[in-house]
Amino acid sequence: MELSVILFGLAAALCWGSADFSGGVASKRNGAMIVVVISQITGIILLASYATISGENIPSGNDIMWSVLAGLAGGAGLVALYHALATEKMGIVGPITAVGSAMVPMIFGSLTEGLPSVSQITGFAFAFAGVWLITRGESEQSMELKRLRFPVIAGTGFGLFMILIDQVQGTEVFWPLVGSRSAAAILTFCMILYTGRKLRTSGIELLPFILLAGFLDTGGNVFYVLAARSGRLDVAAILTSMYPAITVLLAWILLKERLSRRQWTGVFAVMVAVVLIA
């Protein structure tokens, strides 16, 4: 396994985990939609600037199509994630999302590159056990399944993003991500119009956290693309799926967010699952 895959994958995990924390904190004050819109626009500006400065060529029509599809999947996942972070504990949302974002590329890899190894199958078992523990507190009452739908949607969307953005065949890095970000932003606006929600553009709280989330999420996307191009898709996807560890750590240190002993066991099981799957 090339060292670059490991380094880029872990760098993406660090960026995405920190972005989830920043975006989650901001979403609790402002709602998910406005956070997604501002963070997406921030990413578009940053990526377009990088692409222009580096002199990248415009991707082919086929690569643009894959970028747009990836953006639609990732955008839906991001809206679901920030909504979940605004209503649930970060330490619960993060690991559940990670399982989805890890398993979707793994299933795709099994269909295209062969069945997973014994250690990866063992990782699946740890993942399911971890999710079960996370959804239960110290009491015997389980968390309602309907409260898991947004983390599951987020993980599925991110997993599809990882697969689709890897279908870009050109050497360009920034312009394809501009396309995916633009598609995600358009999707978000369409969801706002469909649901009839109004964006509160005045009195936005914690704007630095929103901008930071956009910056870090953009960096995570870049590092993931570099990781996927440096080695196997499933390896890159699993390494980047370790990002909830960063989110949980930041929530524990900065927000003093407490989880039950059983839930911490579940978080640990999910982290072990990610390592085994890798």
N, C-alpha and C positions, 0 to 999 in steps of 0.2 A: 504494500500500500504506500503510495507516494506521500511524502511528508506534507506536500502542499495541500493535499486533500484534507488532511487532519487540521492544519493550521487555518485554512480558509473556512472549513466547516465550524471549528470552534469559535472563530472570529464572528461568523454569522450568528451563532448561538448567543454569544455575548451581546451583540447588537440587538437582536430580536428580543432577548430576555429583558434588557434594559428599556427597550421601546415599549414593551408590553406594560412594564411597571409605570413608566411616565404616562402612557396613554390611558392606563387604567385609573390612575390618580386623577387625571384631568376629566375623564368620563364621569366620575362620581359627582363632579361639580357642574359639568356642562352638558352631559348627555353624550351618547356615542356618536351621533351623526355629525355634529359640528367638529368633533375631534377628528373623525375620519376625513372629513372634507379638508380641513386645514392641513392635516398631516400629509394627505395625498398631494395637495397643491405644493406644499413644501418640497416633497420628493420630486415632483415634476420639474420644478425650477432647478433644483440641485443637479438632477441627472442630465437635463438639457444643457446646463452650463458645463458640466464635465464633458459631455459628448462634443460640444462645440469647441471647447478648449483643446481637447485631445485630437480633434480633427477626424473623428470617426465617420465612416461612410454611412449613408442611409441604407438600412437593411432591405432585403428583397421583399416582394409582396408576400411570399409564403412565410417568411420569418415574421413579418408584421402581423399576419393572421394568427400565428402561434402566440405572439406576444399579447395580442388583444384577448385571446381566449384565456391565457394565463392570468391576465389582469382581471377579467370577469370573475374567475374562480377565487383569486386572492382577495379581490375587493369584497366579495360576499363573505369570505372568511374573516376579514378584518372588521367589518360591521358587526358580525356575530360575536367576535372576540371582545370588542370594546363594550358591547351591550352586556355581555356576561361579566366582564371585569367591573362594570358599574353596579352590578346587582349581587354578585357573589364574591367570595373570598378569592384573592389572587392565587393562593396556594392550592385551591381546588380547581379553578378554571385552567391554570397553566398546564398541569400534568395531563388532564383529560384531553386538552387540545393537542398536546404533544403526541399522545398515543395515536390520534387520528392522522396527524401530519406525518408520523413515522410509518404507520401501517399501510397507508394508501400507496406510497411509492414502493414499499416492500411487496405488496400484492402485484403491482404492475411489473416489478422486477422479476417476480416468480413466474409470471406469464411470458415474459420476454427473454429472460436469462436463466430460467430453471428454478426448481424448488429451493427454498431457503435451507440453511444448515440446521443441525440439531440444536445448536446454541440459539439460533434465531427463533426456532419453534419454542424453546424454553422461554425466550424473551417474551413471546406472545402470552404465555401462561402467566408470567409475572405482570404483564401489562393489564390483563383482565382482572387479576387478583388485586392489583393496585387500585384500579378504578373502583372496584367494589368497596375497598376499604376507605377510599377517599370520600365516597358518597355516603358514608355512615359516620356519625359522630360517636361520642362516648355512650349515648343511649342506644337502644335497639331500634329506634325509628330511622328508617332510611330517608335519604334526601329524595324528594319527588323526582321521578324520571323526567318529567317535563322541564325541570330546571336544568337538565343536562343537555337539552337540545341545542342550545346556542354554542356551548363548548364543542359538541360533536360536529355541528355545522362548520364551526371555525376550523377544526382540525381537518375535516374533509376538504374544505376549500383550500387550505394551505398545502395539503398533500397534492391536490390536483394542480395547484400553481407550480409546485416543484417538478411535476412530470411535464407539464405543458411548456414551461419556459426552457426546459432542457431540449425541446424539439427544435429550437432555433439553431440553424446550421451554420450561420455566418460567424465571423470572428468578432463582430460588434458586441459590446457589453452594455453600454449606456443607452443607446437609442432603443434597443428592444425593451429595456426597462421603462423608458419614457412612454412607449406604446402601452405597456401593461398598466402603468400608473394612470395614464389618461383614460383607459378603458375602465379602470376601477373607479375613478372619479366620476365618470359619466354614469356608471351603474349606481353609485351612491346618490347622485342627484335624481335619477329616475325613481329610486326607492323612496326618496323624500317626497317627490311629487305624487307617487302612487299611494303612499300612506297618509298624505295630507299634513305631514308634520311641518312645522315652521322652525327654521333655524334661528336661534337667538344669537344675532351678530353683535348685539350691544351688551356690554358688561361681561365679556368673556373672562372667566377666571382661569388662573394658572396657564396663561398663554405660553410662557417659556416651556412648560412641561409638554404642551401640544407640539410646539416647534421642535423640541428635543426628540419627541416620539417620531416625528416625521423624518428627522435627520438620521436617527438610529435605525429606523425601519428601512430607510433607503440604503444605508450601509450594509445592513443584513442581507438585503436582496443582492447587492453587488458581490459580497463575499460568497453567497450561496452559488451564484452563477459561476464564479471562478472555481469553487470547489467541485461543482458538477462537471465542469469541463476538464478538471484535473484528474478525474478518476470515475469510478462507478457512480451512477445516479443514486442507487439505494444507500451506498455508504455515505455520500454527501448529505442525503436527506436525513439519515439517522443521526449523524453527528450534529447537524444543525437543530435537530429536534430535542437536544438537551437544554434548550433555552429556558424551560420552566424553572430549572435550578437557579438561574440568575433572578428570575422574577420572584420566586419564593424567598430567596436570600434577601433581596432588597425590601420586600414587604415585611419580613421578619425584623430586619435591622431598623428600617426607617419608619415603618407604620406600627411596629409592635404588634403585628397581626398574629394571633394565636390560633393554632390548630390543635385538635385533640391528639392524644397519643396514637390512637388508631389511625387517624388521618395522616399523621406524620409517617407511620409505617407504610401507608399506601403511597405517599409521595416517594419514599425510599424505594418501594417495590417498582414503581414506574421508572425511576432513574436506573435501577438495576436492569429493567427490561430494555431500556434504550441502549445500554452498554452491551447486553447480550445480543440484541438484534444487530448491532454494529459488528 
